[in-house]
Amino acid sequence: MNDVEQVKPYNTGAAKTEQVRQMFDNIAPAYDFMNRAMTLGIDKWWRRVAVSIVKAAAPVNVLDVATGTGDFAIQLARAIPSVTVRGIDLSQGMLDVARKKIADASLNERVAVEQGDCLALPYPDHSFDAVTVAFGVRNFEHLDKGYAEMARVLRPGGLLCAVELSTPRNRVVKWLYDLYTLHLIPLAGSLRSGDRDAYRYLPQSIAAVPQGDDMLAIMRGEGFTATREKRMTFGTCTIYTANACDEASQAPQ
C-alpha cells in the first residue's frame, strides 16, 4: 500500500473513496475559486501544457478521469475541435458544476460527464485514444488499481496524461511552499468552504503521493510504457505521460 492511500480527509471509519466523495460534495461550490487561489492561477497554465501534449497525439475520443468541475475536459474540447471527451467523477456535487460550465461553453455535443468509480471504470477495453487525469490520482483509494483501469480502457499505444501536484525539491522553495500549504491554505479553505479538514488533507495527500521515478514505476507496473515526467513551477506540479502497451508487447513470449 502506498502512503497516500492511508491519507484520508476525515477522521472517520469510512473508506477513502467514500470520504473523498463526501469531501468534494462539500467543497464543490468553492472548489474553482479555491483552486485558482491556491495555485495563484498557475493551474490554468499547467493544464494548457498538458492539453498541448494530448493534442499532439491527435486523439478522437478522450476519457477525463476524476474530471471534477470539468476544467480539463473543457480545455481539451476547445483545443482539439474534432475530439469528444467523456468525464467521470465520484462527486455529484462537482459534476453539477461541470455540467453548467459545459453548457455555458456550448460544448454539450462533445463533452459529457457522469458519476462513477474511477477504480472500476464502466467502459469496455480499448475504448479511448487518450486518458487524462488532473489532480486526481492522489485521491485514489488504490493507486495501482486506478492506473490498471486507465490502461485497460486505453487502446494499444494510447496516451495517458496525468497532472498532479508535487513537492518542491529546493529547500528554500519548499519552506515557502510548506508555509503556504500547511497554514494559509487550510485557513482560507475553511473560511471559503466551511471544511477545514478538506484543505488540511490537500497538503498531506501531496506529501504522501508517490512522485517522480516512484510514480513512473507504478505506471509501468500497471501496463504502461514510455513513461516520462515534466516538472513544472519549481516542482510544485508534475505532468506524467505514458503509453498503453501495444498488442505485440502484450502477447505471451
Contacts in CASP RR format, 6 or more apart in sequence:
PFRMAT RR
TARGET T0000
AUTHOR 0000-0000-0000
METHOD contacts of the structure
MODEL  1
MNDVEQVKPYNTGAAKTEQVRQMFDNIAPAYDFMNRAMTLGIDKWWRRVA
VSIVKAAAPVNVLDVATGTGDFAIQLARAIPSVTVRGIDLSQGMLDVARK
KIADASLNERVAVEQGDCLALPYPDHSFDAVTVAFGVRNFEHLDKGYAEM
ARVLRPGGLLCAVELSTPRNRVVKWLYDLYTLHLIPLAGSLRSGDRDAYR
YLPQSIAAVPQGDDMLAIMRGEGFTATREKRMTFGTCTIYTANACDEASQ
APQ
2 143 0 8 1.000
2 144 0 8 1.000
2 208 0 8 1.000
2 209 0 8 1.000
2 210 0 8 1.000
2 218 0 8 1.000
3 208 0 8 1.000
3 209 0 8 1.000
4 138 0 8 1.000
4 143 0 8 1.000
4 205 0 8 1.000
4 208 0 8 1.000
4 209 0 8 1.000
4 210 0 8 1.000
5 16 0 8 1.000
5 140 0 8 1.000
5 141 0 8 1.000
5 142 0 8 1.000
5 143 0 8 1.000
6 208 0 8 1.000
7 16 0 8 1.000
7 201 0 8 1.000
7 204 0 8 1.000
7 205 0 8 1.000
7 208 0 8 1.000
8 14 0 8 1.000
8 16 0 8 1.000
8 19 0 8 1.000
8 20 0 8 1.000
8 201 0 8 1.000
9 19 0 8 1.000
9 20 0 8 1.000
9 22 0 8 1.000
9 23 0 8 1.000
9 197 0 8 1.000
9 198 0 8 1.000
9 201 0 8 1.000
10 19 0 8 1.000
10 22 0 8 1.000
10 23 0 8 1.000
10 197 0 8 1.000
11 197 0 8 1.000
12 19 0 8 1.000
14 22 0 8 1.000
15 141 0 8 1.000
16 139 0 8 1.000
16 141 0 8 1.000
17 90 0 8 1.000
17 117 0 8 1.000
17 119 0 8 1.000
17 141 0 8 1.000
20 90 0 8 1.000
20 91 0 8 1.000
20 139 0 8 1.000
20 141 0 8 1.000
21 90 0 8 1.000
21 91 0 8 1.000
23 195 0 8 1.000
23 197 0 8 1.000
23 198 0 8 1.000
23 201 0 8 1.000
24 31 0 8 1.000
24 68 0 8 1.000
24 89 0 8 1.000
24 90 0 8 1.000
24 91 0 8 1.000
24 93 0 8 1.000
24 94 0 8 1.000
25 91 0 8 1.000
25 92 0 8 1.000
25 93 0 8 1.000
25 94 0 8 1.000
26 193 0 8 1.000
26 194 0 8 1.000
26 195 0 8 1.000
26 198 0 8 1.000
27 34 0 8 1.000
27 193 0 8 1.000
27 195 0 8 1.000
27 198 0 8 1.000
28 69 0 8 1.000
28 91 0 8 1.000
28 93 0 8 1.000
28 94 0 8 1.000
28 96 0 8 1.000
28 97 0 8 1.000
29 97 0 8 1.000
29 193 0 8 1.000
30 189 0 8 1.000
30 192 0 8 1.000
30 193 0 8 1.000
30 194 0 8 1.000
31 68 0 8 1.000
31 69 0 8 1.000
31 94 0 8 1.000
31 97 0 8 1.000
31 193 0 8 1.000
32 69 0 8 1.000
32 71 0 8 1.000
32 97 0 8 1.000
33 192 0 8 1.000
34 188 0 8 1.000
34 189 0 8 1.000
34 192 0 8 1.000
34 193 0 8 1.000
34 199 0 8 1.000
35 43 0 8 1.000
36 43 0 8 1.000
36 44 0 8 1.000
37 188 0 8 1.000
37 192 0 8 1.000
38 181 0 8 1.000
38 185 0 8 1.000
38 188 0 8 1.000
38 202 0 8 1.000
39 46 0 8 1.000
39 236 0 8 1.000
42 233 0 8 1.000
42 236 0 8 1.000
42 237 0 8 1.000
43 135 0 8 1.000
43 237 0 8 1.000
45 232 0 8 1.000
46 163 0 8 1.000
46 232 0 8 1.000
46 233 0 8 1.000
46 237 0 8 1.000
46 239 0 8 1.000
47 71 0 8 1.000
47 72 0 8 1.000
47 75 0 8 1.000
47 134 0 8 1.000
47 163 0 8 1.000
48 75 0 8 1.000
49 230 0 8 1.000
49 232 0 8 1.000
49 239 0 8 1.000
50 72 0 8 1.000
50 132 0 8 1.000
50 134 0 8 1.000
50 161 0 8 1.000
50 163 0 8 1.000
50 239 0 8 1.000
51 72 0 8 1.000
51 75 0 8 1.000
51 76 0 8 1.000
51 79 0 8 1.000
51 80 0 8 1.000
52 79 0 8 1.000
53 159 0 8 1.000
53 161 0 8 1.000
53 239 0 8 1.000
53 241 0 8 1.000
54 62 0 8 1.000
54 76 0 8 1.000
54 80 0 8 1.000
54 130 0 8 1.000
54 132 0 8 1.000
54 159 0 8 1.000
54 161 0 8 1.000
55 76 0 8 1.000
55 79 0 8 1.000
55 80 0 8 1.000
57 129 0 8 1.000
57 130 0 8 1.000
57 158 0 8 1.000
57 159 0 8 1.000
58 80 0 8 1.000
59 80 0 8 1.000
59 83 0 8 1.000
59 128 0 8 1.000
59 129 0 8 1.000
59 130 0 8 1.000
59 158 0 8 1.000
59 159 0 8 1.000
60 82 0 8 1.000
60 83 0 8 1.000
60 84 0 8 1.000
60 129 0 8 1.000
61 83 0 8 1.000
61 84 0 8 1.000
61 85 0 8 1.000
61 86 0 8 1.000
61 127 0 8 1.000
61 128 0 8 1.000
61 129 0 8 1.000
61 130 0 8 1.000
62 73 0 8 1.000
62 76 0 8 1.000
62 83 0 8 1.000
62 84 0 8 1.000
62 85 0 8 1.000
62 86 0 8 1.000
62 128 0 8 1.000
62 129 0 8 1.000
62 130 0 8 1.000
62 131 0 8 1.000
62 132 0 8 1.000
63 85 0 8 1.000
63 86 0 8 1.000
63 87 0 8 1.000
63 88 0 8 1.000
63 121 0 8 1.000
63 123 0 8 1.000
63 127 0 8 1.000
63 128 0 8 1.000
63 130 0 8 1.000
63 131 0 8 1.000
63 132 0 8 1.000
63 150 0 8 1.000
63 153 0 8 1.000
64 70 0 8 1.000
64 72 0 8 1.000
64 73 0 8 1.000
64 76 0 8 1.000
64 85 0 8 1.000
64 86 0 8 1.000
64 87 0 8 1.000
64 88 0 8 1.000
64 131 0 8 1.000
64 132 0 8 1.000
64 133 0 8 1.000
64 134 0 8 1.000
65 87 0 8 1.000
65 88 0 8 1.000
65 118 0 8 1.000
65 121 0 8 1.000
65 131 0 8 1.000
65 132 0 8 1.000
65 133 0 8 1.000
65 136 0 8 1.000
65 150 0 8 1.000
66 88 0 8 1.000
66 89 0 8 1.000
66 90 0 8 1.000
66 118 0 8 1.000
66 133 0 8 1.000
66 134 0 8 1.000
66 135 0 8 1.000
66 136 0 8 1.000
66 137 0 8 1.000
66 139 0 8 1.000
67 73 0 8 1.000
67 87 0 8 1.000
67 88 0 8 1.000
67 89 0 8 1.000
67 94 0 8 1.000
67 95 0 8 1.000
67 98 0 8 1.000
67 113 0 8 1.000
68 89 0 8 1.000
68 91 0 8 1.000
68 94 0 8 1.000
68 95 0 8 1.000
68 97 0 8 1.000
68 98 0 8 1.000
69 94 0 8 1.000
69 97 0 8 1.000
69 98 0 8 1.000
69 101 0 8 1.000
70 87 0 8 1.000
70 97 0 8 1.000
70 98 0 8 1.000
70 101 0 8 1.000
70 102 0 8 1.000
70 111 0 8 1.000
70 113 0 8 1.000
71 101 0 8 1.000
71 134 0 8 1.000
72 132 0 8 1.000
72 134 0 8 1.000
72 163 0 8 1.000
73 85 0 8 1.000
73 87 0 8 1.000
73 98 0 8 1.000
73 102 0 8 1.000
73 111 0 8 1.000
73 113 0 8 1.000
74 101 0 8 1.000
74 102 0 8 1.000
74 105 0 8 1.000
74 107 0 8 1.000
74 111 0 8 1.000
76 83 0 8 1.000
76 85 0 8 1.000
76 132 0 8 1.000
77 83 0 8 1.000
77 84 0 8 1.000
77 85 0 8 1.000
77 105 0 8 1.000
77 107 0 8 1.000
77 110 0 8 1.000
77 111 0 8 1.000
78 105 0 8 1.000
78 107 0 8 1.000
83 110 0 8 1.000
84 110 0 8 1.000
84 111 0 8 1.000
84 112 0 8 1.000
85 110 0 8 1.000
85 111 0 8 1.000
85 112 0 8 1.000
86 111 0 8 1.000
86 112 0 8 1.000
86 113 0 8 1.000
86 114 0 8 1.000
86 128 0 8 1.000
87 111 0 8 1.000
87 112 0 8 1.000
87 113 0 8 1.000
87 114 0 8 1.000
88 113 0 8 1.000
88 114 0 8 1.000
88 115 0 8 1.000
88 116 0 8 1.000
88 118 0 8 1.000
88 121 0 8 1.000
88 122 0 8 1.000
89 95 0 8 1.000
89 98 0 8 1.000
89 113 0 8 1.000
89 115 0 8 1.000
89 116 0 8 1.000
89 118 0 8 1.000
90 115 0 8 1.000
90 116 0 8 1.000
90 117 0 8 1.000
90 118 0 8 1.000
91 115 0 8 1.000
92 115 0 8 1.000
95 113 0 8 1.000
95 114 0 8 1.000
95 115 0 8 1.000
98 113 0 8 1.000
99 113 0 8 1.000
102 108 0 8 1.000
102 111 0 8 1.000
102 113 0 8 1.000
105 111 0 8 1.000
116 122 0 8 1.000
118 133 0 8 1.000
118 140 0 8 1.000
118 146 0 8 1.000
118 149 0 8 1.000
119 140 0 8 1.000
119 141 0 8 1.000
119 142 0 8 1.000
119 145 0 8 1.000
119 146 0 8 1.000
119 149 0 8 1.000
120 149 0 8 1.000
121 149 0 8 1.000
121 150 0 8 1.000
121 152 0 8 1.000
121 153 0 8 1.000
123 153 0 8 1.000
124 153 0 8 1.000
125 152 0 8 1.000
125 153 0 8 1.000
126 153 0 8 1.000
126 154 0 8 1.000
126 155 0 8 1.000
126 156 0 8 1.000
127 153 0 8 1.000
127 155 0 8 1.000
128 153 0 8 1.000
128 154 0 8 1.000
128 155 0 8 1.000
128 158 0 8 1.000
129 154 0 8 1.000
129 155 0 8 1.000
129 158 0 8 1.000
129 159 0 8 1.000
130 154 0 8 1.000
130 158 0 8 1.000
130 159 0 8 1.000
130 160 0 8 1.000
130 161 0 8 1.000
131 150 0 8 1.000
131 153 0 8 1.000
131 154 0 8 1.000
131 158 0 8 1.000
131 159 0 8 1.000
131 160 0 8 1.000
131 161 0 8 1.000
132 160 0 8 1.000
132 161 0 8 1.000
132 162 0 8 1.000
132 163 0 8 1.000
133 150 0 8 1.000
133 161 0 8 1.000
133 162 0 8 1.000
133 163 0 8 1.000
134 162 0 8 1.000
134 163 0 8 1.000
134 164 0 8 1.000
135 163 0 8 1.000
135 164 0 8 1.000
135 165 0 8 1.000
136 164 0 8 1.000
137 143 0 8 1.000
137 146 0 8 1.000
137 147 0 8 1.000
137 162 0 8 1.000
137 164 0 8 1.000
137 209 0 8 1.000
138 164 0 8 1.000
138 165 0 8 1.000
138 205 0 8 1.000
138 206 0 8 1.000
138 208 0 8 1.000
138 209 0 8 1.000
139 205 0 8 1.000
140 146 0 8 1.000
143 209 0 8 1.000
143 210 0 8 1.000
143 218 0 8 1.000
144 218 0 8 1.000
144 221 0 8 1.000
144 222 0 8 1.000
146 222 0 8 1.000
147 218 0 8 1.000
147 219 0 8 1.000
147 221 0 8 1.000
147 222 0 8 1.000
147 223 0 8 1.000
147 224 0 8 1.000
148 222 0 8 1.000
148 223 0 8 1.000
150 160 0 8 1.000
151 160 0 8 1.000
151 222 0 8 1.000
151 223 0 8 1.000
151 224 0 8 1.000
151 244 0 8 1.000
151 245 0 8 1.000
154 160 0 8 1.000
154 244 0 8 1.000
155 244 0 8 1.000
156 244 0 8 1.000
156 245 0 8 1.000
156 246 0 8 1.000
156 247 0 8 1.000
156 250 0 8 1.000
157 243 0 8 1.000
157 244 0 8 1.000
157 245 0 8 1.000
157 246 0 8 1.000
158 243 0 8 1.000
158 244 0 8 1.000
159 241 0 8 1.000
159 242 0 8 1.000
159 243 0 8 1.000
160 219 0 8 1.000
160 224 0 8 1.000
160 240 0 8 1.000
160 241 0 8 1.000
160 242 0 8 1.000
160 243 0 8 1.000
160 244 0 8 1.000
161 239 0 8 1.000
161 240 0 8 1.000
161 241 0 8 1.000
162 219 0 8 1.000
162 239 0 8 1.000
162 240 0 8 1.000
162 241 0 8 1.000
163 237 0 8 1.000
163 238 0 8 1.000
163 239 0 8 1.000
163 240 0 8 1.000
164 209 0 8 1.000
164 211 0 8 1.000
164 215 0 8 1.000
164 237 0 8 1.000
164 238 0 8 1.000
164 240 0 8 1.000
165 206 0 8 1.000
165 209 0 8 1.000
165 236 0 8 1.000
165 237 0 8 1.000
165 238 0 8 1.000
166 206 0 8 1.000
166 209 0 8 1.000
166 211 0 8 1.000
166 212 0 8 1.000
166 231 0 8 1.000
166 235 0 8 1.000
166 236 0 8 1.000
166 237 0 8 1.000
166 238 0 8 1.000
167 174 0 8 1.000
167 177 0 8 1.000
167 206 0 8 1.000
167 207 0 8 1.000
167 211 0 8 1.000
167 235 0 8 1.000
167 236 0 8 1.000
168 174 0 8 1.000
168 177 0 8 1.000
168 234 0 8 1.000
168 235 0 8 1.000
168 236 0 8 1.000
169 235 0 8 1.000
170 234 0 8 1.000
173 234 0 8 1.000
173 235 0 8 1.000
177 234 0 8 1.000
177 236 0 8 1.000
178 203 0 8 1.000
181 202 0 8 1.000
181 203 0 8 1.000
181 206 0 8 1.000
182 203 0 8 1.000
185 199 0 8 1.000
185 202 0 8 1.000
185 203 0 8 1.000
186 196 0 8 1.000
186 199 0 8 1.000
186 200 0 8 1.000
186 202 0 8 1.000
186 203 0 8 1.000
187 196 0 8 1.000
188 199 0 8 1.000
189 195 0 8 1.000
189 196 0 8 1.000
189 198 0 8 1.000
189 199 0 8 1.000
190 196 0 8 1.000
190 199 0 8 1.000
193 199 0 8 1.000
209 215 0 8 1.000
210 217 0 8 1.000
210 218 0 8 1.000
211 238 0 8 1.000
212 229 0 8 1.000
212 238 0 8 1.000
212 240 0 8 1.000
215 229 0 8 1.000
215 238 0 8 1.000
215 240 0 8 1.000
216 227 0 8 1.000
216 228 0 8 1.000
216 229 0 8 1.000
216 240 0 8 1.000
216 242 0 8 1.000
219 227 0 8 1.000
219 240 0 8 1.000
219 242 0 8 1.000
220 227 0 8 1.000
220 242 0 8 1.000
223 244 0 8 1.000
223 245 0 8 1.000
224 242 0 8 1.000
224 243 0 8 1.000
224 244 0 8 1.000
224 245 0 8 1.000
225 242 0 8 1.000
225 243 0 8 1.000
225 244 0 8 1.000
225 245 0 8 1.000
225 249 0 8 1.000
226 241 0 8 1.000
226 242 0 8 1.000
226 243 0 8 1.000
227 240 0 8 1.000
227 241 0 8 1.000
227 242 0 8 1.000
228 240 0 8 1.000
228 241 0 8 1.000
228 242 0 8 1.000
229 238 0 8 1.000
229 239 0 8 1.000
229 240 0 8 1.000
229 241 0 8 1.000
230 238 0 8 1.000
230 239 0 8 1.000
230 240 0 8 1.000
230 241 0 8 1.000
231 237 0 8 1.000
231 238 0 8 1.000
232 238 0 8 1.000
232 239 0 8 1.000
END
